[in-house]
Amino acid sequence: MKNQELRVPHVSGDVQIEWDVAISPLLRDKRIGLSETQGVLVIYCGGTIGSVPSDSNDPDSPQIVVTWQELRKAIPKLNELPFAVDAVAFLQPLDSANVGPKHWRALAEVIRAYYDEYEGFVIVHGTDTMVYTASALSFMLRGIDKPIVITGAQISAISRVRSDAEQNLLTAIQFANPSTSRIPTVPEVCIFFGNELIRGNRARKVNASGFSAFDSPNYPPLATAGTKLEVNTDVIRTGGTSFETQPFYDTNVIALDLYPGVQYNTSLLRAIINAESLKGIVLKTYGSGNVPTEPLDLIQLLDRAIKRGVVVVNVTQCLKGYVDQSLFDTSAILEDIGVISGREITPEAALCKLMCLLGDPDLEGNTTEIRTLMMRNLAGEQDYSIRYATLDNTSGEIGRLSDSREHRFPRRAIEGLKGNRGIQKIFLRLTRAQVLDTDKAMLSIYVNLGIGDDPKESRARRVGTYTKQRMSEERDMMFELTNIEWEFLDRMDASFTLSFDGEGGRLKWKKAELVAFSRD
């Protein structure tokens, strides 16, 4: 495509890239009448798609990865595409088990160097760590308005007659060139495999040997490839307006799988969680985010780690569903100590997101901002952004033994929200709350109740009435306010009054805050 001006691509540390100078001259004549950017750059990392038996006389010998030139010869239809396809390759193609953060950075830098010269990019990659690379690039490449498609194969294109390699690669290239393919642009980092194009940071590898190796359990496919390429425009992200890269990372993070009995292995947990270099933990929990709480050693270790600045994110071990840290006592305790709810983010995306945020030089040492961004939807990796506004940092109590049966929380706007647009759910949360001296408490919440106003005479301002049961232990208490449709939501600026309606009993809490789930 640019054969008259080929130059050595960007070099990142010891990851060196070379041009494939053989393919562009074959396509030179096909550029007549095409725009200067109407082409695709293929970046070849390696993987099964380009592997052969290490012993040419033994087809069952261990596979080794060969060069892009050898892979290209095995797929002659590359030369039949009606647009230019250029290629660069790692000088040392890799099995994807050996691909890591330094290679993610090299990929980001090559795409940055040639971003304006191509309509789209295809990364040819092994399957084992493909979702990590896809997730990392979704955070390293910001504001993209072009397709970046990662693909590979379960069977080599070179050494096997029957293979998924050719169709995966050719179709990925077509998705990366939407103008010629006459399809809408998918301006995302995505994975094409089998017959589906899926968001890269939503992908999971679900099959070690089948052709449908990847799935997106909590998000629909961005496109499908049958007799036609069909793009689901309702679920793709809007293209960015200002492309930039953040190719830095910090690998001082761990993924910690919970399993029955882990809570008793205190010495092992202490060695891991107390490691001086540790900056982040992806905590892979049971079900909707639950952890063992008996004994409390694990919770106490996590609590101390968070207080010294370690960022801890809770993700579910389940393939589908999401973390809800307010659902059970065994997850609410994590909310109380400051563990971040990862909602439906995949473990791979959570790990890469943590690495990228911790490695961002603009965020160095700013644990508060990193925690905030971990709760935000940055690249489509989660359905909602989670935002908080602290209403009151001090303990409170209402009911029989307190001075008042009402407590008024001051006005607070939720940072980053512009009115009620995009709000899916909003809650008033009392942390470490407890109902005492009664089996159940009747509580009402009022909006913008004036100081001195009698709640009984202000029913029009009542948000709702809630019944809360007596609790033997402190835990978070949630009051959903989602159905409020009043004018204050346009400003996200209101005061709330909590009223104890029962004759006996009392309610106490540690802190009060608003929690909003919003689509960005």
Phi, psi and omega in degrees: 000314179243039190296335180284350182223030179300140178218162181292123179296173182303142178248128181247104180059235181260014175264105184257144183241144176230150175283145166268101187276000184272333188276324184298315179301329179294335185252006187303314184292335182286353180277353180297125179085356178262153178290164185295338181251010184275069180200176184233139173256122176266132176245115185262117178263329184130214179103177182304326182306330181242041183250157177219160176298139180295334176248110184299341179268355182229098183297344180263006179288159181307143183280145170235154183267134183251183187283164176299322181302320179290321177295317181300319180297331181282348180235075184295340180294348173304328182280355181261357179293140186277030176205166184285138175232114174259164181214143168234158184215152170298135177300329176239091179303147191237147158294138188293345175298339180260003178276134181211196186305322181294330178284325174301317180296318179298318178298316179298321182287325176294316179297320177297318183295329186240018185301319185280353187260354184224154178282332179195173185228144175235128177253121179266122198213151172291159188277334189299318182244019184300319183291331176293314179298316180298317180295313182299315181294331179295334178265334180280330181256108188251139176072031182286148175233021180228154177285135174235106190249128178254135180211173179187209182204159174270338178231138183299145174282345190263313191260357182233143178286314180266121186205152173267003189293311187298311183294321178299313184290313182295321180290321176301318179296322179293321176296330180281354179233070189296329183294316179286325179282350178059051177227160175297148177289137173253094187277063184218162166277118186221170179241130170250128180202139182071252176226019182233142170256119184235154178297131187299319183274008172251356189279148170228141171279121188242354181215125183280344185226339182283158180292332175269074190279340187236152178218161175236082192299327186248014179207140184290160177299146176284331181198162175230154180236105173240234173291340175229160170271117183245119180260130177272088186295343181287342186243359179273155180281153175287137180297148180285169180247348181216103183280134174208162180241151172228080190273029182253159183204162175225119185270011180279053179228157177226155168256121185248106177280130173272149177206156181302122181107344182299328183293343180270346183270065188298321183296320179292314179299319180297319180297323181283305189286332180270003180303130186299326184277351186292131179238340182207148179227128167263108185268110183268103192257175179280146168051237184272020175115027188269149178229155174292135182245001177232115355286179185270010185303314181298315180298318181294322177295318178294319179301313180293324179296316180296321181293335177267005172109004177285133179268122182243127182241133182263118175235152181276147174285344183288151180289324180237162179097190187211165178277132173229099187283001178254003189280315182232159178301327183285354172245330180299330180296331176291320177300321184295325182268357175102017173287137182276132174283121178275000183050239184259011180300141179286155177302322180294316180293322179297317181296314181292323178297317177299314179302315183291319180291318179293332180271353181292118182298335178287345182248008186306123178078356183264076183299324181299313181291323178297317177299318180298314182291331176296337179268357181261148174279102186267326186216031180082011184284345178214157185293320187233155163267142179252126181234147183236149168223118180285122178273322183203124182270358185254157179294152178220162178204139174223158178124202192301319186262002181262172181286340186218153175261004176228149174226126182257122177268140183289165178292135175213132173271150177270119184301134175092348179266135177249092183068203183265009181294127177086354180290126177259320178213149175215137184228150161265124181241130172255122181271147179049050181268158180202131172269129185231155170066016176199155180287329178206153182240137175260120185234145175234149177239134180241148179252134176053043175281130182290152177298127181091349179291143178275118180306323182297337180258012183230044184299333181294340181260007181279127178284315182177168178242138188228145175252125179239131183278157174298139183236138180283338181228159176289142175199168180291145179236127186247138174236111183283133181241016190301326187279001177293128181236027184275170186299333184297334181294338177291339179248347187048048184218101183206159172255152179234143176241127178259125184241134177269114187267344184283167180278329182229174179088177180204163179229131175232157181206165183265316185208153179235139180207158170266139178234123181239135172255119185227151174268125180266000000 
